[in-house]
Amino acid sequence: MGRGAMRKSVFLLVYFFCEVVFANPCQEKQGALDFGSGTTKAFAAVVDVCEKKIVQVLYEDRLALAFNEALEKSEKKEIPLAMIEESAPRIQNMLEKMKEHDVKKVTGIATSVFRVAKNGKTAIALLAKKISVPIEIISQDKEAELGYWSALSKKNFSAKDPVIVWDIGGGSMQMYARRKGRVYIYEGNLASVTFKNKILEVLQFKDPKKFSSPNPIGAQRQAALQLAKNHAYLNVPLFFKNEAAKAHWIGVGGVLSMSVQRQVAKGQDSFSQEELDRVLKERAQLSDAQIDSDYRISDISNLALVLGYMQALKIAKVETAQASLGQGLLLYNLHHIKLH
Protein backbone atom coordinates (compact mmCIF):
# COMPACT_ATOMS: atom_id res chain seq x y z
CA MET A 1 0.00 0.00 0.00
CA GLY A 2 1.40 3.42 -0.99
CA ARG A 3 1.86 6.28 1.46
CA GLY A 4 -1.05 8.23 -0.07
CA ALA A 5 -3.45 5.30 0.24
CA MET A 6 -2.23 4.63 3.80
CA ARG A 7 -2.80 8.28 4.83
CA LYS A 8 -6.28 8.14 3.34
CA SER A 9 -7.08 4.94 5.24
CA VAL A 10 -5.82 6.40 8.51
CA PHE A 11 -7.85 9.57 7.93
CA LEU A 12 -11.01 7.54 7.31
CA LEU A 13 -10.45 5.44 10.42
CA VAL A 14 -9.96 8.57 12.54
CA TYR A 15 -13.05 10.18 10.96
CA PHE A 16 -15.31 7.21 11.67
CA PHE A 17 -13.82 6.81 15.18
CA CYS A 18 -14.65 10.47 15.93
CA GLU A 19 -18.12 10.08 14.50
CA VAL A 20 -18.81 7.20 16.89
CA VAL A 21 -17.06 8.57 19.98
CA PHE A 22 -18.23 12.17 19.70
CA ALA A 23 -21.74 11.58 18.36
CA ASN A 24 -24.24 13.60 20.38
CA PRO A 25 -26.52 11.12 22.21
CA CYS A 26 -29.20 13.82 22.46
CA GLN A 27 -29.52 14.22 18.70
CA GLU A 28 -31.77 12.14 16.45
CA LYS A 29 -32.89 12.26 12.84
CA GLN A 30 -36.68 12.39 12.61
CA GLY A 31 -39.19 12.90 9.83
CA ALA A 32 -42.85 13.78 9.50
CA LEU A 33 -45.49 13.69 6.78
CA ASP A 34 -48.40 16.13 6.79
CA PHE A 35 -51.35 14.94 4.70
CA GLY A 36 -53.35 18.10 4.07
CA SER A 37 -56.48 18.68 2.06
CA GLY A 38 -54.65 20.00 -0.99
CA THR A 39 -50.96 19.46 -0.29
CA THR A 40 -48.91 16.66 1.24
CA LYS A 41 -45.72 17.88 2.91
CA ALA A 42 -42.57 16.06 4.01
CA PHE A 43 -40.14 17.36 6.61
CA ALA A 44 -37.02 15.78 8.10
CA ALA A 45 -34.54 17.22 10.56
CA VAL A 46 -31.88 16.60 13.16
CA VAL A 47 -33.54 17.24 16.53
CA ASP A 48 -32.05 17.61 19.98
CA VAL A 49 -34.24 15.78 22.49
CA CYS A 50 -32.30 17.29 25.44
CA GLU A 51 -32.46 20.94 24.39
CA LYS A 52 -35.88 20.38 22.76
CA LYS A 53 -35.12 22.07 19.46
CA ILE A 54 -34.72 21.45 15.75
CA VAL A 55 -30.99 21.61 15.05
CA GLN A 56 -30.77 21.16 11.29
CA VAL A 57 -33.30 20.77 8.49
CA LEU A 58 -32.35 17.80 6.32
CA TYR A 59 -35.16 17.67 3.79
CA GLU A 60 -38.38 19.47 2.84
CA ASP A 61 -40.77 18.83 -0.03
CA ARG A 62 -44.43 19.13 -0.95
CA LEU A 63 -46.83 17.51 -3.39
CA ALA A 64 -50.02 19.01 -4.79
CA LEU A 65 -52.49 16.20 -4.01
CA ALA A 66 -56.03 17.54 -4.25
CA PHE A 67 -57.80 15.17 -1.84
CA ASN A 68 -60.35 17.82 -0.84
CA GLU A 69 -61.21 18.68 -4.44
CA ALA A 70 -61.82 14.97 -5.09
CA LEU A 71 -63.98 14.75 -1.97
CA GLU A 72 -66.06 17.78 -3.00
CA LYS A 73 -66.81 16.14 -6.34
CA SER A 74 -67.73 12.79 -4.79
CA GLU A 75 -71.43 11.92 -4.65
CA LYS A 76 -70.74 9.66 -1.67
CA LYS A 77 -68.61 12.27 0.18
CA GLU A 78 -65.63 9.91 -0.03
CA ILE A 79 -62.00 10.17 -1.08
CA PRO A 80 -61.54 7.89 -4.12
CA LEU A 81 -59.35 4.99 -3.03
CA ALA A 82 -57.92 4.95 -6.56
CA MET A 83 -56.44 8.36 -5.77
CA ILE A 84 -54.76 6.91 -2.67
CA GLU A 85 -53.30 4.12 -4.80
CA GLU A 86 -52.02 6.60 -7.40
CA SER A 87 -50.55 8.96 -4.80
CA ALA A 88 -48.70 6.33 -2.76
CA PRO A 89 -45.67 5.94 -5.10
CA ARG A 90 -45.14 9.73 -5.18
CA ILE A 91 -45.24 9.88 -1.38
CA GLN A 92 -42.95 6.85 -1.19
CA ASN A 93 -40.47 8.79 -3.30
CA MET A 94 -40.32 11.50 -0.60
CA LEU A 95 -39.73 8.81 2.02
CA GLU A 96 -36.85 7.40 -0.02
CA LYS A 97 -35.25 10.85 -0.06
CA MET A 98 -35.58 10.97 3.73
CA LYS A 99 -33.82 7.61 3.94
CA GLU A 100 -30.94 9.06 1.94
CA HIS A 101 -30.41 11.34 4.96
CA ASP A 102 -30.48 8.29 7.26
CA VAL A 103 -33.88 9.25 8.73
CA LYS A 104 -35.36 6.11 10.24
CA LYS A 105 -38.22 7.42 12.41
CA VAL A 106 -41.08 8.93 10.38
CA THR A 107 -44.62 9.66 11.57
CA GLY A 108 -47.62 11.04 9.70
CA ILE A 109 -50.62 13.20 10.49
CA ALA A 110 -53.77 13.74 8.41
CA THR A 111 -56.08 16.74 8.67
CA SER A 112 -59.45 18.14 7.59
CA VAL A 113 -60.26 16.15 4.46
CA PHE A 114 -59.69 12.85 6.25
CA ARG A 115 -61.80 14.00 9.20
CA VAL A 116 -64.69 14.96 6.93
CA ALA A 117 -64.68 12.14 4.36
CA LYS A 118 -67.00 9.26 5.18
CA ASN A 119 -64.20 6.85 4.31
CA GLY A 120 -61.43 8.98 5.84
CA LYS A 121 -60.25 6.28 8.26
CA THR A 122 -60.28 3.65 5.53
CA ALA A 123 -58.40 5.90 3.12
CA ILE A 124 -55.68 6.83 5.59
CA ALA A 125 -55.31 3.21 6.76
CA LEU A 126 -54.77 2.15 3.13
CA LEU A 127 -52.20 4.91 2.62
CA ALA A 128 -50.39 4.03 5.86
CA LYS A 129 -50.17 0.40 4.72
CA LYS A 130 -48.94 1.39 1.25
CA ILE A 131 -46.06 3.54 2.55
CA SER A 132 -45.42 1.67 5.85
CA VAL A 133 -45.72 4.80 8.01
CA PRO A 134 -48.10 5.23 10.98
CA ILE A 135 -50.57 8.06 10.25
CA GLU A 136 -52.94 9.67 12.76
CA ILE A 137 -56.04 11.65 11.79
CA ILE A 138 -55.80 14.59 14.18
CA SER A 139 -58.62 16.73 15.59
CA GLN A 140 -59.03 20.35 14.52
CA ASP A 141 -57.96 21.45 18.02
CA LYS A 142 -54.72 19.50 17.61
CA GLU A 143 -54.27 20.90 14.10
CA ALA A 144 -54.55 24.44 15.52
CA GLU A 145 -52.01 23.63 18.24
CA LEU A 146 -49.53 22.11 15.78
CA GLY A 147 -49.94 25.22 13.61
CA TYR A 148 -48.83 27.24 16.64
CA TRP A 149 -45.79 24.99 17.16
CA SER A 150 -44.92 25.18 13.46
CA ALA A 151 -44.86 28.99 13.72
CA LEU A 152 -42.76 28.70 16.88
CA SER A 153 -40.23 26.57 14.98
CA LYS A 154 -39.60 29.45 12.55
CA LYS A 155 -40.29 32.62 14.54
CA ASN A 156 -38.84 33.92 17.80
CA PHE A 157 -41.75 34.61 20.15
CA SER A 158 -42.96 33.46 23.56
CA ALA A 159 -46.30 32.61 25.12
CA LYS A 160 -46.31 36.11 26.65
CA ASP A 161 -46.23 37.84 23.26
CA PRO A 162 -49.59 38.98 21.79
CA VAL A 163 -49.38 36.49 18.92
CA ILE A 164 -52.21 34.90 16.95
CA VAL A 165 -51.23 32.04 14.65
CA TRP A 166 -53.56 31.82 11.65
CA ASP A 167 -53.63 28.64 9.59
CA ILE A 168 -55.67 28.16 6.41
CA GLY A 169 -55.54 24.95 4.40
CA GLY A 170 -57.68 23.32 1.75
CA GLY A 171 -60.56 22.34 4.01
CA SER A 172 -60.25 24.12 7.35
CA MET A 173 -59.14 27.34 9.05
CA GLN A 174 -57.68 27.70 12.54
CA MET A 175 -56.65 30.59 14.79
CA TYR A 176 -54.65 29.89 17.95
CA ALA A 177 -53.54 32.16 20.79
CA ARG A 178 -52.25 31.86 24.35
CA ARG A 179 -52.99 34.52 26.94
CA LYS A 180 -52.16 34.32 30.67
CA GLY A 181 -52.12 30.53 30.71
CA ARG A 182 -55.31 30.17 28.67
CA VAL A 183 -55.61 28.83 25.13
CA TYR A 184 -58.02 30.33 22.59
CA ILE A 185 -58.88 28.48 19.38
CA TYR A 186 -61.08 29.26 16.40
CA GLU A 187 -62.07 26.24 14.31
CA GLY A 188 -63.49 27.27 10.94
CA ASN A 189 -64.76 25.35 7.95
CA LEU A 190 -64.23 28.09 5.36
CA ALA A 191 -60.90 27.45 3.65
CA SER A 192 -59.31 27.33 0.21
CA VAL A 193 -61.45 24.71 -1.53
CA THR A 194 -64.67 25.33 0.40
CA PHE A 195 -64.49 29.09 -0.28
CA LYS A 196 -63.72 28.58 -3.96
CA ASN A 197 -66.74 26.31 -4.20
CA LYS A 198 -68.91 28.85 -2.37
CA ILE A 199 -68.05 31.41 -5.07
CA LEU A 200 -68.95 28.89 -7.76
CA GLU A 201 -72.24 27.97 -6.13
CA VAL A 202 -73.49 31.23 -4.59
CA LEU A 203 -72.14 33.84 -7.01
CA GLN A 204 -71.78 31.96 -10.30
CA PHE A 205 -74.65 29.49 -9.95
CA LYS A 206 -72.41 26.58 -10.94
CA ASP A 207 -72.30 23.09 -9.47
CA PRO A 208 -68.90 22.53 -7.77
CA LYS A 209 -69.21 18.83 -8.58
CA LYS A 210 -69.07 19.73 -12.27
CA PHE A 211 -66.92 22.88 -12.24
CA SER A 212 -63.56 23.30 -10.50
CA SER A 213 -62.53 26.90 -11.14
CA PRO A 214 -64.30 30.22 -10.55
CA ASN A 215 -61.72 32.10 -12.65
CA PRO A 216 -61.86 34.78 -13.82
CA ILE A 217 -63.65 36.18 -10.79
CA GLY A 218 -63.71 39.62 -12.40
CA ALA A 219 -66.64 41.83 -11.43
CA GLN A 220 -67.63 39.39 -8.68
CA ARG A 221 -64.56 40.36 -6.66
CA GLN A 222 -66.49 42.59 -4.24
CA ALA A 223 -69.22 39.99 -3.79
CA ALA A 224 -66.58 37.34 -3.04
CA LEU A 225 -64.99 39.66 -0.48
CA GLN A 226 -68.38 40.15 1.16
CA LEU A 227 -68.89 36.38 1.42
CA ALA A 228 -65.62 36.10 3.35
CA LYS A 229 -66.36 39.15 5.52
CA ASN A 230 -69.83 37.88 6.41
CA HIS A 231 -68.37 34.53 7.43
CA ALA A 232 -65.81 36.24 9.66
CA TYR A 233 -68.43 38.50 11.27
CA LEU A 234 -70.69 35.53 12.05
CA ASN A 235 -68.19 32.85 13.06
CA VAL A 236 -64.98 34.23 14.54
CA PRO A 237 -65.11 34.25 18.38
CA LEU A 238 -65.19 37.55 20.23
CA PHE A 239 -61.71 37.02 21.69
CA PHE A 240 -60.09 37.12 18.24
CA LYS A 241 -62.24 40.07 17.14
CA ASN A 242 -61.15 42.04 20.19
CA GLU A 243 -57.49 41.09 19.84
CA ALA A 244 -57.21 41.32 16.04
CA ALA A 245 -56.15 44.95 15.60
CA LYS A 246 -53.43 44.87 18.29
CA ALA A 247 -52.15 41.30 17.86
CA HIS A 248 -49.09 40.14 15.94
CA TRP A 249 -50.54 37.79 13.30
CA ILE A 250 -48.41 34.93 11.99
CA GLY A 251 -49.77 33.04 9.00
CA VAL A 252 -48.91 29.38 8.41
CA GLY A 253 -50.35 26.79 6.04
CA GLY A 254 -50.45 26.70 2.27
CA VAL A 255 -52.96 29.51 1.72
CA LEU A 256 -51.25 32.24 3.77
CA SER A 257 -47.55 31.37 3.66
CA MET A 258 -47.47 30.09 0.09
CA SER A 259 -50.41 31.07 -2.13
CA VAL A 260 -51.12 34.58 -0.84
CA GLN A 261 -47.53 35.48 0.09
CA ARG A 262 -46.24 34.39 -3.33
CA GLN A 263 -48.85 36.40 -5.20
CA VAL A 264 -48.58 39.56 -3.10
CA ALA A 265 -44.85 39.78 -2.34
CA LYS A 266 -42.83 36.78 -3.50
CA GLY A 267 -39.66 36.22 -1.50
CA GLN A 268 -40.91 38.34 1.41
CA ASP A 269 -42.30 37.14 4.75
CA SER A 270 -45.26 39.48 5.25
CA PHE A 271 -48.08 41.27 3.45
CA SER A 272 -50.39 44.13 4.34
CA GLN A 273 -54.10 44.58 3.83
CA GLU A 274 -53.41 47.38 1.35
CA GLU A 275 -50.99 45.24 -0.70
CA LEU A 276 -53.44 42.37 -0.79
CA ASP A 277 -56.28 44.63 -1.92
CA ARG A 278 -54.18 45.97 -4.81
CA VAL A 279 -53.08 42.50 -5.97
CA LEU A 280 -56.60 41.08 -5.83
CA LYS A 281 -57.89 43.90 -8.05
CA GLU A 282 -55.17 43.08 -10.60
CA ARG A 283 -55.44 39.30 -10.54
CA ALA A 284 -59.23 38.97 -10.35
CA GLN A 285 -59.25 39.39 -14.14
CA LEU A 286 -57.03 36.35 -14.79
CA SER A 287 -58.22 33.08 -16.31
CA ASP A 288 -56.74 29.71 -15.36
CA ALA A 289 -54.53 29.77 -18.46
CA GLN A 290 -52.96 33.02 -17.28
CA ILE A 291 -52.07 31.74 -13.80
CA ASP A 292 -48.76 29.90 -13.43
CA SER A 293 -49.46 27.71 -10.41
CA ASP A 294 -50.36 24.14 -9.46
CA TYR A 295 -53.15 25.73 -7.40
CA ARG A 296 -54.52 28.06 -10.10
CA ILE A 297 -58.16 27.11 -9.48
CA SER A 298 -58.00 28.52 -5.95
CA ASP A 299 -55.15 31.05 -5.95
CA ILE A 300 -57.31 34.09 -6.74
CA SER A 301 -60.16 33.10 -4.44
CA ASN A 302 -57.54 32.63 -1.69
CA LEU A 303 -56.73 36.35 -2.03
CA ALA A 304 -60.40 37.23 -1.60
CA LEU A 305 -60.82 34.90 1.38
CA VAL A 306 -57.84 36.31 3.27
CA LEU A 307 -58.56 39.95 2.40
CA GLY A 308 -62.21 39.56 3.44
CA TYR A 309 -61.15 38.22 6.82
CA MET A 310 -58.50 40.91 7.26
CA GLN A 311 -61.02 43.65 6.48
CA ALA A 312 -63.68 42.19 8.76
CA LEU A 313 -61.29 41.76 11.70
CA LYS A 314 -59.23 44.91 10.98
CA ILE A 315 -55.96 42.99 10.56
CA ALA A 316 -53.44 45.43 9.09
CA LYS A 317 -50.59 42.99 8.42
CA VAL A 318 -49.81 39.27 8.45
CA GLU A 319 -46.29 37.90 8.90
CA THR A 320 -45.87 34.48 7.29
CA ALA A 321 -43.85 31.41 8.28
CA GLN A 322 -43.22 28.67 5.75
CA ALA A 323 -43.53 25.77 8.14
CA SER A 324 -45.54 22.59 7.81
CA LEU A 325 -47.57 20.87 10.51
CA GLY A 326 -44.93 18.15 10.31
CA GLN A 327 -42.37 20.65 11.52
CA GLY A 328 -44.75 21.65 14.30
CA LEU A 329 -45.27 17.99 15.17
CA LEU A 330 -41.55 17.36 15.68
CA LEU A 331 -41.18 20.42 17.92
CA TYR A 332 -44.38 19.62 19.85
CA ASN A 333 -43.15 16.06 20.48
CA LEU A 334 -39.79 17.34 21.70
CA HIS A 335 -41.50 19.52 24.31
CA HIS A 336 -43.80 16.72 25.45
CA ILE A 337 -41.32 13.84 25.49
CA LYS A 338 -40.35 12.28 28.81
CA LEU A 339 -36.63 11.64 29.10
CA HIS A 340 -35.54 8.78 31.35
C-alpha positions in Angstrom: 0.0 0.0 0.0 1.4 3.4 -1.0 1.9 6.3 1.5 -1.1 8.2 -0.1 -3.4 5.3 0.2 -2.2 4.6 3.8 -2.8 8.3 4.8 -6.3 8.1 3.3 -7.1 4.9 5.2 -5.8 6.4 8.5 -7.8 9.6 7.9 -11.0 7.5 7.3 -10.4 5.4 10.4 -10.0 8.6 12.5 -13.0 10.2 11.0 -15.3 7.2 11.7 -13.8 6.8 15.2 -14.6 10.5 15.9 -18.1 10.1 14.5 -18.8 7.2 16.9 -17.1 8.6 20.0 -18.2 12.2 19.7 -21.7 11.6 18.4 -24.2 13.6 20.4 -26.5 11.1 22.2 -29.2 13.8 22.5 -29.5 14.2 18.7 -31.8 12.1 16.4 -32.9 12.3 12.8 -36.7 12.4 12.6 -39.2 12.9 9.8 -42.9 13.8 9.5 -45.5 13.7 6.8 -48.4 16.1 6.8 -51.3 14.9 4.7 -53.3 18.1 4.1 -56.5 18.7 2.1 -54.7 20.0 -1.0 -51.0 19.5 -0.3 -48.9 16.7 1.2 -45.7 17.9 2.9 -42.6 16.1 4.0 -40.1 17.4 6.6 -37.0 15.8 8.1 -34.5 17.2 10.6 -31.9 16.6 13.2 -33.5 17.2 16.5 -32.1 17.6 20.0 -34.2 15.8 22.5 -32.3 17.3 25.4 -32.5 20.9 24.4 -35.9 20.4 22.8 -35.1 22.1 19.5 -34.7 21.5 15.7 -31.0 21.6 15.1 -30.8 21.2 11.3 -33.3 20.8 8.5 -32.4 17.8 6.3 -35.2 17.7 3.8 -38.4 19.5 2.8 -40.8 18.8 0.0 -44.4 19.1 -1.0 -46.8 17.5 -3.4 -50.0 19.0 -4.8 -52.5 16.2 -4.0 -56.0 17.5 -4.2 -57.8 15.2 -1.8 -60.3 17.8 -0.8 -61.2 18.7 -4.4 -61.8 15.0 -5.1 -64.0 14.7 -2.0 -66.1 17.8 -3.0 -66.8 16.1 -6.3 -67.7 12.8 -4.8 -71.4 11.9 -4.7 -70.7 9.7 -1.7 -68.6 12.3 0.2 -65.6 9.9 0.0 -62.0 10.2 -1.1 -61.5 7.9 -4.1 -59.3 5.0 -3.0 -57.9 4.9 -6.6 -56.4 8.4 -5.8 -54.8 6.9 -2.7 -53.3 4.1 -4.8 -52.0 6.6 -7.4 -50.5 9.0 -4.8 -48.7 6.3 -2.8 -45.7 5.9 -5.1 -45.1 9.7 -5.2 -45.2 9.9 -1.4 -43.0 6.9 -1.2 -40.5 8.8 -3.3 -40.3 11.5 -0.6 -39.7 8.8 2.0 -36.8 7.4 0.0 -35.3 10.9 -0.1 -35.6 11.0 3.7 -33.8 7.6 3.9 -30.9 9.1 1.9 -30.4 11.3 5.0 -30.5 8.3 7.3 -33.9 9.3 8.7 -35.4 6.1 10.2 -38.2 7.4 12.4 -41.1 8.9 10.4 -44.6 9.7 11.6 -47.6 11.0 9.7 -50.6 13.2 10.5 -53.8 13.7 8.4 -56.1 16.7 8.7 -59.5 18.1 7.6 -60.3 16.2 4.5 -59.7 12.8 6.2 -61.8 14.0 9.2 -64.7 15.0 6.9 -64.7 12.1 4.4 -67.0 9.3 5.2 -64.2 6.9 4.3 -61.4 9.0 5.8 -60.3 6.3 8.3 -60.3 3.6 5.5 -58.4 5.9 3.1 -55.7 6.8 5.6 -55.3 3.2 6.8 -54.8 2.2 3.1 -52.2 4.9 2.6 -50.4 4.0 5.9 -50.2 0.4 4.7 -48.9 1.4 1.3 -46.1 3.5 2.6 -45.4 1.7 5.8 -45.7 4.8 8.0 -48.1 5.2 11.0 -50.6 8.1 10.3 -52.9 9.7 12.8 -56.0 11.7 11.8 -55.8 14.6 14.2 -58.6 16.7 15.6 -59.0 20.3 14.5 -58.0 21.4 18.0 -54.7 19.5 17.6 -54.3 20.9 14.1 -54.5 24.4 15.5 -52.0 23.6 18.2 -49.5 22.1 15.8 -49.9 25.2 13.6 -48.8 27.2 16.6 -45.8 25.0 17.2 -44.9 25.2 13.5 -44.9 29.0 13.7 -42.8 28.7 16.9 -40.2 26.6 15.0 -39.6 29.5 12.5 -40.3 32.6 14.5 -38.8 33.9 17.8 -41.7 34.6 20.2 -43.0 33.5 23.6 -46.3 32.6 25.1 -46.3 36.1 26.7 -46.2 37.8 23.3 -49.6 39.0 21.8 -49.4 36.5 18.9 -52.2 34.9 16.9 -51.2 32.0 14.7 -53.6 31.8 11.6 -53.6 28.6 9.6 -55.7 28.2 6.4 -55.5 25.0 4.4 -57.7 23.3 1.8 -60.6 22.3 4.0 -60.2 24.1 7.4 -59.1 27.3 9.1 -57.7 27.7 12.5 -56.6 30.6 14.8 -54.6 29.9 17.9 -53.5 32.2 20.8 -52.2 31.9 24.3 -53.0 34.5 26.9 -52.2 34.3 30.7 -52.1 30.5 30.7 -55.3 30.2 28.7 -55.6 28.8 25.1 -58.0 30.3 22.6 -58.9 28.5 19.4 -61.1 29.3 16.4 -62.1 26.2 14.3 -63.5 27.3 10.9 -64.8 25.4 7.9 -64.2 28.1 5.4 -60.9 27.5 3.6 -59.3 27.3 0.2 -61.4 24.7 -1.5 -64.7 25.3 0.4 -64.5 29.1 -0.3 -63.7 28.6 -4.0 -66.7 26.3 -4.2 -68.9 28.9 -2.4 -68.0 31.4 -5.1 -68.9 28.9 -7.8 -72.2 28.0 -6.1 -73.5 31.2 -4.6 -72.1 33.8 -7.0 -71.8 32.0 -10.3 -74.6 29.5 -9.9 -72.4 26.6 -10.9 -72.3 23.1 -9.5 -68.9 22.5 -7.8 -69.2 18.8 -8.6 -69.1 19.7 -12.3 -66.9 22.9 -12.2 -63.6 23.3 -10.5 -62.5 26.9 -11.1 -64.3 30.2 -10.6 -61.7 32.1 -12.7 -61.9 34.8 -13.8 -63.7 36.2 -10.8 -63.7 39.6 -12.4 -66.6 41.8 -11.4 -67.6 39.4 -8.7 -64.6 40.4 -6.7 -66.5 42.6 -4.2 -69.2 40.0 -3.8 -66.6 37.3 -3.0 -65.0 39.7 -0.5 -68.4 40.2 1.2 -68.9 36.4 1.4 -65.6 36.1 3.4 -66.4 39.2 5.5 -69.8 37.9 6.4 -68.4 34.5 7.4 -65.8 36.2 9.7 -68.4 38.5 11.3 -70.7 35.5 12.1 -68.2 32.9 13.1 -65.0 34.2 14.5 -65.1 34.2 18.4 -65.2 37.5 20.2 -61.7 37.0 21.7 -60.1 37.1 18.2 -62.2 40.1 17.1 -61.2 42.0 20.2 -57.5 41.1 19.8 -57.2 41.3 16.0 -56.2 45.0 15.6 -53.4 44.9 18.3 -52.1 41.3 17.9 -49.1 40.1 15.9 -50.5 37.8 13.3 -48.4 34.9 12.0 -49.8 33.0 9.0 -48.9 29.4 8.4 -50.4 26.8 6.0 -50.5 26.7 2.3 -53.0 29.5 1.7 -51.3 32.2 3.8 -47.5 31.4 3.7 -47.5 30.1 0.1 -50.4 31.1 -2.1 -51.1 34.6 -0.8 -47.5 35.5 0.1 -46.2 34.4 -3.3 -48.8 36.4 -5.2 -48.6 39.6 -3.1 -44.8 39.8 -2.3 -42.8 36.8 -3.5 -39.7 36.2 -1.5 -40.9 38.3 1.4 -42.3 37.1 4.7 -45.3 39.5 5.3 -48.1 41.3 3.4 -50.4 44.1 4.3 -54.1 44.6 3.8 -53.4 47.4 1.3 -51.0 45.2 -0.7 -53.4 42.4 -0.8 -56.3 44.6 -1.9 -54.2 46.0 -4.8 -53.1 42.5 -6.0 -56.6 41.1 -5.8 -57.9 43.9 -8.1 -55.2 43.1 -10.6 -55.4 39.3 -10.5 -59.2 39.0 -10.4 -59.3 39.4 -14.1 -57.0 36.4 -14.8 -58.2 33.1 -16.3 -56.7 29.7 -15.4 -54.5 29.8 -18.5 -53.0 33.0 -17.3 -52.1 31.7 -13.8 -48.8 29.9 -13.4 -49.5 27.7 -10.4 -50.4 24.1 -9.5 -53.2 25.7 -7.4 -54.5 28.1 -10.1 -58.2 27.1 -9.5 -58.0 28.5 -5.9 -55.2 31.0 -6.0 -57.3 34.1 -6.7 -60.2 33.1 -4.4 -57.5 32.6 -1.7 -56.7 36.3 -2.0 -60.4 37.2 -1.6 -60.8 34.9 1.4 -57.8 36.3 3.3 -58.6 40.0 2.4 -62.2 39.6 3.4 -61.1 38.2 6.8 -58.5 40.9 7.3 -61.0 43.7 6.5 -63.7 42.2 8.8 -61.3 41.8 11.7 -59.2 44.9 11.0 -56.0 43.0 10.6 -53.4 45.4 9.1 -50.6 43.0 8.4 -49.8 39.3 8.4 -46.3 37.9 8.9 -45.9 34.5 7.3 -43.8 31.4 8.3 -43.2 28.7 5.8 -43.5 25.8 8.1 -45.5 22.6 7.8 -47.6 20.9 10.5 -44.9 18.1 10.3 -42.4 20.7 11.5 -44.7 21.6 14.3 -45.3 18.0 15.2 -41.5 17.4 15.7 -41.2 20.4 17.9 -44.4 19.6 19.8 -43.2 16.1 20.5 -39.8 17.3 21.7 -41.5 19.5 24.3 -43.8 16.7 25.4 -41.3 13.8 25.5 -40.3 12.3 28.8 -36.6 11.6 29.1 -35.5 8.8 31.4 
